[in-house]
Amino acid sequence: MTDLLPRVRADFARVRFKAFLNRMRSFLRGHPRTLLSYDEVKEKLRIGGPLYCGVETVEVEKIVGSLNRYHQFDRAFLPLEDNSAPRWQNIDLAFYQDVNLPPVVLYKVGQVYFVVDGHHRVSVAREQGQLYMDAEVRECSTRVDITADLKPEDLVILGQKVNFLERTGLDQLRPEARIFLSIPDGFRRMLEHIAVHRYFMGLDQQRDIREQEAVTNWYDTVYQPIVRVIRRAGILKEFPGKFEADLYLWVLDRQRYLHAEGHDLMPPAKAAHEFIRKVSR
């Protein structure tokens, strides 16, 4: 054991230096690499649960957040404080001695995990290149897909998406619908589009339109035709980091602009073609 002490001390010194370098890179790039806070995710995405799932083998790289220690580790689970040295080194020593440690306790949300108990075990596992580890998992339900590349700033848009789905029920009415946005107020604007669409449906059909009927009709006759034109044109590749729904919003912005300039109001697909013609030119 005494022969291993210098080694585990050197390991901890190395991870603390790596944490320092990560912090400097994050500062210079303006992109904090912090762990996700479970409480923040729970509040903004209104997740349900957790429900006990038993002991499972999970991918270490999918552990991206913490219940209550997200300030003590960075996104790579490198320790940010020197006072964690004794605990970290003891677990590192157990790794070298092939000591079986109890499973960590995790909350699962979407495709990612948040540590409830076992932060130092996750930290050592990542540093030692361990790909999988045993965990006692409790799963939380969510209406949006959460992946390991999620950043804290993404939670604002995802929170708006949850509100959009709760208001419209689109994920239940059209389970195949996959709407992603990078525009901060995009989902709020879509709710406005559906409300306006419902109003004009009522005028055209001379009857009250149920909200669910307006949602599905908007998706089928407004959103989808525009997206199909965008896909056929292959124009999305001209806008790195953007999604089809972003271009959908731009198409309708263009449609409104032309209408305000005195042009006839274009059908959705025609407006999409006009937008693509303008962008291509």
C-alpha positions in Angstrom: 0.0 0.0 0.0 2.8 2.5 0.9 4.2 1.9 -2.5 1.0 3.2 -4.1 0.7 6.4 -2.0 3.0 8.5 -4.2 1.2 7.3 -7.2 -2.3 8.3 -6.0 -1.0 11.6 -4.9 0.5 12.2 -8.3 -2.8 11.2 -9.9 -4.7 13.8 -7.8 -2.1 16.5 -8.6 -2.6 15.7 -12.2 -6.4 15.9 -12.2 -6.3 19.2 -10.3 -3.9 20.6 -12.9 -6.2 19.3 -15.7 -9.1 21.0 -13.9 -7.2 24.3 -13.9 -6.4 24.0 -17.6 -10.1 23.3 -18.3 -11.2 26.3 -16.3 -8.7 28.5 -18.2 -10.0 27.2 -21.6 -13.6 27.7 -20.6 -12.8 31.3 -19.4 -11.0 32.2 -22.7 -13.8 30.7 -24.9 -16.6 32.0 -22.8 -18.2 28.6 -22.5 -18.4 27.3 -18.9 -17.8 23.5 -18.6 -19.8 23.0 -15.4 -21.7 20.0 -14.3 -25.5 20.2 -14.8 -27.5 20.8 -11.7 -30.3 18.3 -11.2 -32.5 20.8 -9.4 -32.2 23.3 -12.3 -33.1 20.6 -14.8 -36.0 19.5 -12.7 -37.3 23.0 -12.4 -37.0 24.1 -16.0 -38.0 20.8 -17.6 -40.6 19.8 -15.0 -39.4 16.2 -14.9 -41.3 13.5 -13.0 -40.2 10.6 -10.8 -37.7 9.3 -9.8 -38.7 5.6 -10.1 -36.4 2.9 -8.9 -34.9 0.8 -11.7 -32.4 -1.4 -9.8 -28.6 -1.8 -10.3 -27.5 -1.3 -13.9 -24.2 -0.9 -15.8 -24.0 2.6 -17.2 -21.7 4.5 -19.6 -19.4 6.8 -17.5 -19.4 9.5 -20.2 -23.2 9.8 -19.9 -22.9 10.9 -16.3 -23.0 14.7 -16.7 -24.6 16.2 -13.7 -25.0 16.2 -9.9 -27.8 16.4 -7.4 -25.9 18.6 -4.9 -22.2 18.8 -5.8 -22.2 20.4 -9.2 -19.9 23.2 -8.0 -17.2 20.8 -6.7 -16.4 19.1 -10.1 -16.2 20.3 -13.7 -18.0 18.7 -16.7 -15.2 16.1 -17.0 -15.8 15.3 -13.3 -12.3 16.7 -12.4 -12.3 17.9 -8.7 -12.2 21.7 -8.3 -11.2 21.8 -4.7 -8.0 20.6 -2.9 -10.0 19.5 0.2 -11.4 16.6 -1.8 -7.9 15.0 -1.9 -8.2 12.4 0.9 -11.5 11.0 -0.4 -10.3 11.0 -4.1 -7.0 9.4 -3.3 -8.6 6.7 -1.2 -10.9 5.7 -4.0 -8.0 5.9 -6.5 -6.0 3.6 -4.2 -8.9 1.1 -4.1 -8.8 1.2 -7.9 -5.2 0.1 -8.0 -5.9 -2.6 -5.4 -8.9 -4.0 -7.3 -11.2 -3.3 -4.3 -14.9 -3.6 -5.2 -16.7 -0.5 -4.2 -20.5 -0.2 -3.8 -22.5 1.0 -6.9 -22.9 4.8 -7.2 -26.4 6.2 -7.0 -27.7 8.0 -10.1 -30.8 9.7 -11.4 -31.5 9.1 -15.1 -33.1 11.8 -17.1 -33.4 11.1 -20.8 -30.1 9.6 -21.9 -27.9 11.2 -19.2 -27.3 10.6 -15.5 -27.0 12.8 -12.4 -24.9 11.7 -9.4 -26.8 11.4 -6.1 -24.0 9.5 -4.3 -20.5 8.6 -5.5 -19.1 11.7 -7.1 -15.5 10.8 -6.3 -16.0 7.3 -7.6 -17.2 8.7 -10.9 -14.3 11.1 -11.0 -11.7 8.4 -10.5 -13.4 6.1 -13.0 -13.2 8.8 -15.7 -9.6 9.6 -14.9 -8.6 5.9 -15.1 -10.3 5.5 -18.4 -13.1 3.3 -17.1 -15.9 3.1 -19.7 -18.7 1.5 -17.6 -19.6 1.3 -13.9 -22.3 -0.2 -11.8 -25.0 2.1 -10.5 -28.2 2.1 -8.6 -30.5 3.9 -11.0 -33.7 5.9 -10.4 -35.3 7.2 -13.6 -37.1 10.5 -14.0 -39.6 11.0 -16.8 -39.2 13.9 -19.3 -41.0 15.1 -22.4 -37.8 16.1 -24.1 -34.8 14.1 -25.1 -31.7 15.0 -23.1 -28.3 13.9 -24.4 -24.7 14.0 -23.1 -23.8 17.1 -25.1 -26.5 19.2 -23.2 -25.1 22.5 -21.9 -26.6 24.6 -19.1 -27.5 27.3 -21.5 -29.6 24.8 -23.5 -32.0 24.5 -20.6 -33.8 27.8 -21.5 -34.9 26.6 -24.9 -35.6 23.0 -23.6 -37.8 24.5 -20.9 -39.8 26.4 -23.6 -40.1 23.2 -25.6 -41.6 21.4 -22.5 -44.1 24.3 -22.2 -44.9 24.0 -25.9 -45.5 20.2 -25.7 -47.6 20.6 -22.5 -49.7 23.3 -24.2 -50.1 21.5 -27.6 -49.7 17.8 -26.8 -47.9 17.5 -30.2 -45.7 14.7 -28.9 -48.9 12.7 -28.3 -50.9 13.8 -31.3 -48.0 13.4 -33.7 -45.4 11.0 -32.0 -43.2 11.2 -35.1 -42.7 15.0 -34.7 -39.2 16.0 -33.9 -38.9 19.8 -33.5 -35.5 21.3 -32.5 -34.7 25.0 -32.2 -31.8 27.2 -31.5 -33.9 30.4 -31.6 -34.6 31.4 -27.9 -38.2 32.5 -28.4 -39.0 30.0 -31.2 -41.4 27.8 -29.3 -43.3 30.8 -28.0 -43.6 32.1 -31.6 -44.9 28.6 -32.7 -47.6 28.8 -30.1 -48.6 32.1 -31.6 -48.7 30.6 -35.1 -51.0 27.8 -33.9 -53.3 30.3 -32.2 -53.5 32.4 -35.4 -54.0 29.3 -37.5 -56.9 28.2 -35.3 -58.5 31.6 -35.6 -58.5 31.5 -39.4 -59.6 27.9 -39.5 -62.6 29.0 -37.5 -63.4 31.8 -40.0 -63.0 29.5 -43.0 -65.1 26.7 -41.6 -67.6 28.8 -39.7 -67.3 26.8 -36.5 -65.4 26.5 -33.3 -62.1 24.7 -33.8 -60.8 22.5 -31.0 -57.3 23.2 -29.9 -56.0 19.6 -30.7 -57.5 19.9 -34.2 -55.7 23.2 -34.7 -52.4 21.8 -33.5 -52.5 18.8 -35.9 -53.8 20.9 -38.8 -51.0 23.4 -38.3 -48.4 20.6 -38.1 -49.8 18.8 -41.2 -50.6 21.8 -43.5 -48.1 24.5 -42.4 -45.1 23.2 -40.6 -44.6 19.9 -42.5 -44.9 21.4 -46.0 -42.2 24.0 -45.2 -39.9 21.3 -43.7 -40.3 19.0 -46.7 -39.3 21.8 -49.1 -36.2 22.6 -46.9 -35.2 18.9 -46.9 -35.6 18.5 -50.6 -33.5 21.6 -51.3 -30.8 20.5 -48.9 -30.4 24.1 -47.8 -29.9 23.3 -44.1 -26.2 22.6 -44.7 -25.8 26.3 -45.4 -26.7 27.1 -41.9 -24.3 25.3 -39.4 -25.8 24.8 -36.0 -29.3 25.6 -37.1 -32.3 23.2 -37.4 -35.2 22.8 -39.7 -37.5 24.6 -37.3 -35.2 27.6 -37.3 -35.6 27.8 -41.1 -39.4 27.3 -40.7 -39.5 30.5 -38.5 -37.3 32.4 -41.0 -39.7 31.3 -43.9 -42.7 32.7 -42.0 -40.8 35.9 -41.2 -40.1 36.3 -44.9 -43.7 35.5 -45.7 -45.0 38.2 -43.3 -42.4 40.7 -44.7 -43.6 40.2 -48.3 -47.2 40.4 -47.2 -46.5 43.7 -45.5 -44.9 45.0 -48.7 -48.1 44.4 -50.6 -47.6 40.9 -51.9 -50.3 38.2 -51.7 -50.0 35.9 -48.7 -48.2 32.8 -49.9 -49.2 29.2 -49.0 -46.5 27.7 -46.7 -44.8 25.5 -49.4 -44.6 28.4 -51.8 -43.2 30.7 -49.1 -40.5 28.1 -48.4 -39.6 28.0 -52.1 -39.4 31.8 -52.2 -37.2 31.8 -49.2 -34.8 29.2 -50.7 -34.7 31.1 -54.0 -33.7 34.3 -52.2 -31.1 32.5 -50.0 -29.6 30.7 -53.1 -29.4 33.9 -55.1 
